[in-house]
Amino acid sequence: MTIERALRALAGFMVLLSIALTVWVDPRFVWLTAFVGANLFQSAFTNSCPAMAIFRMFGLRPCVPAPENK
């Protein structure tokens, strides 16, 4: 698994978890969903996220772009 795939999996899990917590525990958990969305938005522009550093420590490799056909 690559860092990018692990990051998308973590973000998807956190969104689903926060929605479940919002519905069944407390409506204020919606702020967790907003935080995850804001973090995804900023990481799209900076290519940096705290979770990426953690995934690197666990030994996940970065995504290698496919070679271009010319």
N, CA, C and O atoms as a GROMACS GRO file, in nm:
protein
  280
    1MET      N    1   0.085  -0.118   0.000
    1MET     CA    2   0.000   0.000   0.000
    1MET      C    3   0.090   0.124   0.000
    1MET      O    4   0.194   0.126   0.065
    2THR      N    5   0.048   0.225  -0.073
    2THR     CA    6   0.124   0.349  -0.079
    2THR      C    7   0.069   0.448   0.023
    2THR      O    8  -0.039   0.430   0.078
    3ILE      N    9   0.147   0.552   0.046
    3ILE     CA   10   0.106   0.657   0.141
    3ILE      C   11  -0.024   0.721   0.095
    3ILE      O   12  -0.112   0.747   0.176
    4GLU      N   13  -0.036   0.747  -0.035
    4GLU     CA   14  -0.154   0.815  -0.086
    4GLU      C   15  -0.280   0.730  -0.067
    4GLU      O   16  -0.386   0.782  -0.030
    5ARG      N   17  -0.269   0.600  -0.092
    5ARG     CA   18  -0.385   0.513  -0.073
    5ARG      C   19  -0.422   0.501   0.074
    5ARG      O   20  -0.540   0.501   0.110
    6ALA      N   21  -0.321   0.492   0.160
    6ALA     CA   22  -0.347   0.484   0.303
    6ALA      C   23  -0.413   0.613   0.353
    6ALA      O   24  -0.502   0.608   0.438
    7LEU      N   25  -0.370   0.725   0.301
    7LEU     CA   26  -0.429   0.853   0.340
    7LEU      C   27  -0.575   0.862   0.298
    7LEU      O   28  -0.659   0.907   0.375
    8ARG      N   29  -0.606   0.818   0.176
    8ARG     CA   30  -0.745   0.819   0.131
    8ARG      C   31  -0.830   0.722   0.213
    8ARG      O   32  -0.944   0.753   0.246
    9ALA      N   33  -0.774   0.606   0.247
    9ALA     CA   34  -0.847   0.509   0.328
    9ALA      C   35  -0.875   0.565   0.468
    9ALA      O   36  -0.985   0.551   0.520
   10LEU      N   37  -0.775   0.628   0.527
   10LEU     CA   38  -0.793   0.687   0.660
   10LEU      C   39  -0.897   0.799   0.656
   10LEU      O   40  -0.983   0.806   0.743
   11ALA      N   41  -0.889   0.885   0.555
   11ALA     CA   42  -0.985   0.995   0.544
   11ALA      C   43  -1.127   0.942   0.526
   11ALA      O   44  -1.220   0.991   0.589
   12GLY      N   45  -1.144   0.843   0.441
   12GLY     CA   46  -1.277   0.784   0.421
   12GLY      C   47  -1.331   0.722   0.548
   12GLY      O   48  -1.448   0.739   0.581
   13PHE      N   49  -1.244   0.648   0.619
   13PHE     CA   50  -1.287   0.588   0.746
   13PHE      C   51  -1.327   0.695   0.846
   13PHE      O   52  -1.429   0.682   0.915
   14MET      N   53  -1.247   0.802   0.856
   14MET     CA   54  -1.277   0.908   0.953
   14MET      C   55  -1.408   0.979   0.920
   14MET      O   56  -1.484   1.015   1.010
   15VAL      N   57  -1.436   1.000   0.792
   15VAL     CA   58  -1.562   1.064   0.753
   15VAL      C   59  -1.680   0.974   0.791
   15VAL      O   60  -1.778   1.021   0.849
   16LEU      N   61  -1.670   0.845   0.758
   16LEU     CA   62  -1.779   0.753   0.793
   16LEU      C   63  -1.797   0.741   0.944
   16LEU      O   64  -1.910   0.737   0.994
   17LEU      N   65  -1.686   0.736   1.017
   17LEU     CA   66  -1.693   0.729   1.164
   17LEU      C   67  -1.757   0.855   1.221
   17LEU      O   68  -1.842   0.846   1.310
   18SER      N   69  -1.717   0.971   1.172
   18SER     CA   70  -1.771   1.095   1.225
   18SER      C   71  -1.920   1.110   1.193
   18SER      O   72  -1.994   1.167   1.272
   19ILE      N   73  -1.962   1.061   1.078
   19ILE     CA   74  -2.106   1.066   1.047
   19ILE      C   75  -2.183   0.975   1.141
   19ILE      O   76  -2.289   1.013   1.192
   20ALA      N   77  -2.131   0.855   1.166
   20ALA     CA   78  -2.198   0.764   1.259
   20ALA      C   79  -2.204   0.824   1.399
   20ALA      O   80  -2.306   0.816   1.466
   21LEU      N   81  -2.094   0.883   1.444
   21LEU     CA   82  -2.092   0.946   1.576
   21LEU      C   83  -2.188   1.064   1.582
   21LEU      O   84  -2.252   1.088   1.685
   22THR      N   85  -2.199   1.139   1.473
   22THR     CA   86  -2.292   1.252   1.469
   22THR      C   87  -2.436   1.205   1.481
   22THR      O   88  -2.516   1.266   1.552
   23VAL      N   89  -2.468   1.096   1.412
   23VAL     CA   90  -2.606   1.046   1.414
   23VAL      C   91  -2.641   0.981   1.547
   23VAL      O   92  -2.748   1.006   1.602
   24TRP      N   93  -2.550   0.898   1.600
   24TRP     CA   94  -2.586   0.815   1.715
   24TRP      C   95  -2.534   0.862   1.850
   24TRP      O   96  -2.579   0.813   1.953
   25VAL      N   97  -2.438   0.957   1.851
   25VAL     CA   98  -2.383   0.998   1.980
   25VAL      C   99  -2.413   1.145   2.009
   25VAL      O  100  -2.484   1.176   2.105
   26ASP      N  101  -2.362   1.234   1.927
   26ASP     CA  102  -2.378   1.378   1.953
   26ASP      C  103  -2.362   1.453   1.822
   26ASP      O  104  -2.267   1.429   1.748
   27PRO      N  105  -2.453   1.545   1.792
   27PRO     CA  106  -2.446   1.620   1.666
   27PRO      C  107  -2.317   1.703   1.650
   27PRO      O  108  -2.280   1.738   1.539
   28ARG      N  109  -2.250   1.733   1.760
   28ARG     CA  110  -2.128   1.813   1.749
   28ARG      C  111  -2.011   1.737   1.685
   28ARG      O  112  -1.910   1.798   1.651
   29PHE      N  113  -2.025   1.606   1.668
   29PHE     CA  114  -1.921   1.530   1.598
   29PHE      C  115  -1.913   1.569   1.451
   29PHE      O  116  -1.820   1.528   1.381
   30VAL      N  117  -2.008   1.645   1.402
   30VAL     CA  118  -2.002   1.693   1.265
   30VAL      C  119  -1.876   1.778   1.243
   30VAL      O  120  -1.828   1.791   1.131
   31TRP      N  121  -1.823   1.835   1.350
   31TRP     CA  122  -1.700   1.915   1.340
   31TRP      C  123  -1.580   1.828   1.304
   31TRP      O  124  -1.485   1.876   1.243
   32LEU      N  125  -1.584   1.701   1.341
   32LEU     CA  126  -1.479   1.610   1.300
   32LEU      C  127  -1.482   1.591   1.148
   32LEU      O  128  -1.378   1.586   1.084
   33THR      N  129  -1.601   1.580   1.093
   33THR     CA  130  -1.615   1.570   0.948
   33THR      C  131  -1.560   1.695   0.880
   33THR      O  132  -1.490   1.686   0.779
   34ALA      N  133  -1.591   1.812   0.936
   34ALA     CA  134  -1.541   1.937   0.879
   34ALA      C  135  -1.389   1.944   0.888
   34ALA      O  136  -1.323   1.990   0.794
   35PHE      N  137  -1.332   1.898   0.998
   35PHE     CA  138  -1.186   1.898   1.013
   35PHE      C  139  -1.120   1.807   0.910
   35PHE      O  140  -1.021   1.845   0.848
   36VAL      N  141  -1.175   1.688   0.890
   36VAL     CA  142  -1.119   1.595   0.793
   36VAL      C  143  -1.127   1.655   0.653
   36VAL      O  144  -1.031   1.646   0.576
   37GLY      N  145  -1.239   1.717   0.619
   37GLY     CA  146  -1.254   1.780   0.488
   37GLY      C  147  -1.156   1.895   0.469
   37GLY      O  148  -1.098   1.908   0.361
   38ALA      N  149  -1.139   1.977   0.570
   38ALA     CA  150  -1.044   2.089   0.560
   38ALA      C  151  -0.901   2.038   0.547
   38ALA      O  152  -0.821   2.095   0.472
   39ASN      N  153  -0.869   1.932   0.619
   39ASN     CA  154  -0.735   1.875   0.610
   39ASN      C  155  -0.710   1.818   0.471
   39ASN      O  156  -0.602   1.836   0.415
   40LEU      N  157  -0.808   1.750   0.414
   40LEU     CA  158  -0.794   1.697   0.278
   40LEU      C  159  -0.777   1.811   0.177
   40LEU      O  160  -0.696   1.801   0.084
   41PHE      N  161  -0.852   1.918   0.197
   41PHE     CA  162  -0.845   2.032   0.106
   41PHE      C  163  -0.706   2.095   0.109
   41PHE      O  164  -0.647   2.122   0.004
   42GLN      N  165  -0.652   2.120   0.229
   42GLN     CA  166  -0.520   2.183   0.237
   42GLN      C  167  -0.411   2.089   0.187
   42GLN      O  168  -0.313   2.134   0.129
   43SER      N  169  -0.427   1.958   0.210
   43SER     CA  170  -0.323   1.865   0.165
   43SER      C  171  -0.320   1.852   0.013
   43SER      O  172  -0.217   1.814  -0.044
   44ALA      N  173  -0.430   1.883  -0.053
   44ALA     CA  174  -0.432   1.881  -0.200
   44ALA      C  175  -0.340   1.988  -0.257
   44ALA      O  176  -0.284   1.971  -0.365
   45PHE      N  177  -0.323   2.098  -0.185
   45PHE     CA  178  -0.240   2.207  -0.234
   45PHE      C  179  -0.097   2.202  -0.180
   45PHE      O  180  -0.004   2.245  -0.247
   46THR      N  181  -0.080   2.148  -0.059
   46THR     CA  182   0.053   2.147   0.003
   46THR      C  183   0.122   2.013  -0.008
   46THR      O  184   0.243   2.003   0.015
   47ASN      N  185   0.047   1.908  -0.043
   47ASN     CA  186   0.098   1.771  -0.047
   47ASN      C  187   0.162   1.732   0.086
   47ASN      O  188   0.260   1.659   0.090
   48SER      N  189   0.104   1.783   0.194
   48SER     CA  190   0.154   1.755   0.327
   48SER      C  191   0.036   1.733   0.421
   48SER      O  192  -0.064   1.804   0.416
   49CYS      N  193   0.051   1.634   0.507
   49CYS     CA  194  -0.053   1.601   0.602
   49CYS      C  195   0.015   1.530   0.719
   49CYS      O  196   0.106   1.450   0.696
   50PRO      N  197  -0.025   1.554   0.843
   50PRO     CA  198   0.037   1.486   0.956
   50PRO      C  199   0.031   1.333   0.943
   50PRO      O  200   0.124   1.264   0.984
   51ALA      N  201  -0.076   1.282   0.887
   51ALA     CA  202  -0.089   1.137   0.872
   51ALA      C  203   0.015   1.082   0.775
   51ALA      O  204   0.059   0.968   0.791
   52MET      N  205   0.056   1.160   0.676
   52MET     CA  206   0.157   1.114   0.580
   52MET      C  207   0.290   1.089   0.650
   52MET      O  208   0.360   0.993   0.618
   53ALA      N  209   0.326   1.174   0.744
   53ALA     CA  210   0.450   1.156   0.819
   53ALA      C  211   0.443   1.027   0.902
   53ALA      O  212   0.542   0.955   0.912
   54ILE      N  213   0.329   1.000   0.960
   54ILE     CA  214   0.311   0.878   1.039
   54ILE      C  215   0.320   0.756   0.949
   54ILE      O  216   0.384   0.657   0.985
   55PHE      N  217   0.257   0.762   0.833
   55PHE     CA  218   0.263   0.650   0.739
   55PHE      C  219   0.406   0.625   0.692
   55PHE      O  220   0.445   0.509   0.672
   56ARG      N  221   0.485   0.731   0.674
   56ARG     CA  222   0.626   0.715   0.636
   56ARG      C  223   0.703   0.643   0.747
   56ARG      O  224   0.788   0.559   0.719
   57MET      N  225   0.673   0.676   0.874
   57MET     CA  226   0.740   0.610   0.985
   57MET      C  227   0.707   0.460   0.988
   57MET      O  228   0.789   0.380   1.031
   58PHE      N  229   0.587   0.423   0.942
   58PHE     CA  230   0.548   0.283   0.937
   58PHE      C  231   0.607   0.211   0.815
   58PHE      O  232   0.589   0.090   0.798
   59GLY      N  233   0.676   0.286   0.730
   59GLY     CA  234   0.744   0.224   0.617
   59GLY      C  235   0.665   0.219   0.488
   59GLY      O  236   0.706   0.150   0.394
   60LEU      N  237   0.553   0.289   0.480
   60LEU     CA  238   0.479   0.290   0.354
   60LEU      C  239   0.558   0.372   0.252
   60LEU      O  240   0.626   0.468   0.286
   61ARG      N  241   0.548   0.332   0.128
   61ARG     CA  242   0.623   0.398   0.023
   61ARG      C  243   0.535   0.501  -0.048
   61ARG      O  244   0.413   0.485  -0.055
   62PRO      N  245   0.597   0.605  -0.102
   62PRO     CA  246   0.520   0.703  -0.179
   62PRO      C  247   0.478   0.644  -0.313
   62PRO      O  248   0.535   0.546  -0.360
   63CYS      N  249   0.380   0.704  -0.374
   63CYS     CA  250   0.331   0.662  -0.504
   63CYS      C  251   0.432   0.705  -0.611
   63CYS      O  252   0.479   0.818  -0.611
   64VAL      N  253   0.464   0.613  -0.699
   64VAL     CA  254   0.556   0.644  -0.809
   64VAL      C  255   0.472   0.664  -0.935
   64VAL      O  256   0.397   0.575  -0.974
   65PRO      N  257   0.483   0.783  -0.997
   65PRO     CA  258   0.404   0.808  -1.117
   65PRO      C  259   0.444   0.714  -1.232
   65PRO      O  260   0.561   0.676  -1.245
   66ALA      N  261   0.347   0.678  -1.312
   66ALA     CA  262   0.372   0.591  -1.428
   66ALA      C  263   0.453   0.666  -1.531
   66ALA      O  264   0.434   0.787  -1.547
   67PRO      N  265   0.541   0.599  -1.602
   67PRO     CA  266   0.620   0.668  -1.707
   67PRO      C  267   0.528   0.715  -1.819
   67PRO      O  268   0.430   0.649  -1.854
   68GLU      N  269   0.563   0.828  -1.875
   68GLU     CA  270   0.483   0.884  -1.984
   68GLU      C  271   0.519   0.816  -2.115
   68GLU      O  272   0.636   0.788  -2.142
   69ASN      N  273   0.419   0.789  -2.197
   69ASN     CA  274   0.442   0.734  -2.330
   69ASN      C  275   0.461   0.849  -2.428
   69ASN      O  276   0.378   0.938  -2.438
   70LYS      N  277   0.572   0.844  -2.499
   70LYS     CA  278   0.598   0.952  -2.596
   70LYS      C  279   0.608   0.897  -2.734
   70LYS      O  280   0.630   0.973  -2.829
   0.00000   0.00000   0.00000
